[in-house]
Amino acid sequence: MNKQELVDAVAAATGDTKSSVGEAIDAILDVVTTTLARGDTVQLIGFGSFSTGARAERAGRNPSTGETITIPAAKTVKFTAGKSFKDLVNGA
C-alpha cells in the first residue's frame, strides 16, 4: 500500500474528503519525523514504537576491489511492533 492508497482507504473508512485525510496524514508523518529527529520515541499503543539508535563506525570491504574501507557511524530508525500488532499479523 502506498500513501495514496492509504489516503483512499482512510477517507473511505471515515467519510472525510481525500484532501483533508491527506493533510492529516502529512501532519502525522511530519510530527513523527520531527520527534524522531530530536531523538525522542514515538509510541502508538497497539501498533508499535519508533525510536532512534546508533550504529558504530565499522570496517567494511569494497566488493569490487576487495579494499578495506571504514563505514562511518550513523543514526538509525528502529521499529518495535506492539503485542496487538504482532498477534494480528501472526493470526493469533
Sine and cosine of phi, psi and omega as CSV:
sin_phi,cos_phi,sin_psi,cos_psi,sin_omega,cos_omega
0.00,0.00,0.79,-0.61,0.06,-1.00
-0.99,-0.12,-0.02,-1.00,-0.09,-1.00
-0.89,0.46,-0.67,0.75,-0.02,-1.00
-0.91,0.41,-0.62,0.78,0.05,-1.00
-0.91,0.42,-0.60,0.80,0.07,-1.00
-0.90,0.44,-0.72,0.70,0.03,-1.00
-0.86,0.52,-0.72,0.69,0.00,-1.00
-0.87,0.49,-0.69,0.72,-0.03,-1.00
-0.92,0.40,-0.68,0.73,0.01,-1.00
-0.92,0.39,-0.65,0.76,0.03,-1.00
-0.89,0.46,-0.65,0.76,0.02,-1.00
-0.92,0.38,-0.61,0.79,-0.03,-1.00
-0.96,0.29,-0.55,0.84,-0.08,-1.00
-0.98,-0.18,-0.35,0.94,-0.06,-1.00
0.99,0.12,0.05,1.00,0.05,-1.00
-0.98,0.18,0.22,-0.98,0.04,-1.00
-0.96,0.27,0.43,-0.90,0.01,-1.00
-0.90,0.44,-0.57,0.82,-0.02,-1.00
-0.93,0.38,-0.66,0.75,0.00,-1.00
-0.94,0.33,-0.60,0.80,0.06,-1.00
-0.92,0.40,-0.66,0.75,0.04,-1.00
-0.87,0.49,-0.66,0.75,0.04,-1.00
-0.91,0.42,-0.64,0.77,0.01,-1.00
-0.91,0.42,-0.69,0.72,0.01,-1.00
-0.90,0.43,-0.67,0.74,0.06,-1.00
-0.86,0.51,-0.67,0.75,0.00,-1.00
-0.91,0.42,-0.68,0.74,0.01,-1.00
-0.89,0.46,-0.74,0.67,-0.01,-1.00
-0.89,0.45,-0.59,0.80,0.03,-1.00
-0.90,0.43,-0.70,0.71,0.01,-1.00
-0.91,0.42,-0.67,0.74,-0.01,-1.00
-0.90,0.44,-0.73,0.68,-0.03,-1.00
-0.92,0.39,-0.61,0.79,0.05,-1.00
-0.91,0.42,-0.67,0.74,0.01,-1.00
-0.90,0.44,-0.70,0.71,0.02,-1.00
-0.92,0.39,-0.58,0.81,0.02,-1.00
-0.89,0.45,-0.51,0.86,0.06,-1.00
-0.97,0.23,-0.21,0.98,-0.01,-1.00
0.99,-0.10,0.11,0.99,0.02,-1.00
-1.00,0.07,0.20,-0.98,0.00,-1.00
-0.97,-0.23,0.59,-0.81,0.10,-1.00
-0.92,-0.39,0.88,-0.47,-0.05,-1.00
-0.90,-0.44,0.86,-0.52,0.05,-1.00
-0.93,-0.38,0.98,-0.22,-0.09,-1.00
-0.83,0.55,0.75,-0.67,-0.01,-1.00
1.00,0.02,-0.29,0.96,0.00,-1.00
-0.93,-0.36,-0.86,0.51,0.00,-1.00
0.32,-0.95,-0.09,-1.00,-0.03,-1.00
-0.81,-0.59,0.69,-0.73,0.12,-0.99
-0.96,-0.28,0.72,-0.70,0.03,-1.00
-0.54,-0.84,0.14,-0.99,0.05,-1.00
-0.95,-0.32,0.42,-0.91,0.05,-1.00
-0.65,-0.76,0.05,-1.00,0.00,-1.00
-0.83,-0.56,0.70,-0.71,0.08,-1.00
-0.94,-0.34,0.82,-0.58,-0.06,-1.00
-0.95,0.30,0.36,-0.93,0.11,-0.99
-0.89,0.46,0.62,-0.78,-0.03,-1.00
-0.53,-0.85,0.27,-0.96,0.02,-1.00
-1.00,0.01,0.61,-0.80,0.05,-1.00
-0.68,-0.74,-0.04,-1.00,-0.02,-1.00
-0.73,-0.69,0.74,-0.67,0.08,-1.00
-0.95,0.32,0.89,-0.46,-0.07,-1.00
-0.92,0.39,-0.41,0.91,-0.01,-1.00
-0.97,0.25,-0.70,0.71,-0.12,-0.99
-0.96,-0.30,-0.30,0.96,-0.06,-1.00
0.99,0.16,0.01,1.00,-0.03,-1.00
-0.94,0.35,0.64,-0.77,0.07,-1.00
-0.98,0.21,0.74,-0.68,0.01,-1.00
-0.79,-0.62,0.31,-0.95,0.07,-1.00
-0.97,-0.22,0.84,-0.54,0.05,-1.00
-1.00,-0.05,0.86,-0.51,-0.10,-1.00
-0.93,0.37,0.35,-0.93,0.07,-1.00
-0.90,0.45,0.49,-0.87,-0.02,-1.00
-0.49,-0.87,0.43,-0.90,0.14,-0.99
-1.00,0.04,0.56,-0.83,0.02,-1.00
-0.79,-0.62,0.29,-0.96,0.08,-1.00
-0.95,-0.32,0.73,-0.69,-0.01,-1.00
-0.88,-0.47,0.57,-0.82,0.10,-0.99
-0.82,-0.57,0.77,-0.64,0.09,-1.00
-0.88,-0.47,0.88,-0.47,-0.03,-1.00
-0.94,0.34,0.62,-0.79,0.06,-1.00
-0.97,0.23,0.28,-0.96,-0.05,-1.00
-0.86,0.51,-0.71,0.70,-0.01,-1.00
-0.87,0.49,-0.66,0.75,0.00,-1.00
-0.92,0.40,-0.71,0.71,0.03,-1.00
-0.86,0.50,-0.70,0.71,-0.01,-1.00
-0.89,0.45,-0.64,0.77,0.01,-1.00
-0.90,0.43,-0.71,0.70,-0.02,-1.00
-0.92,0.40,-0.61,0.79,-0.04,-1.00
-1.00,0.08,0.01,1.00,0.05,-1.00
0.95,0.30,0.38,0.93,-0.02,-1.00
-1.00,0.06,0.00,0.00,0.00,0.00
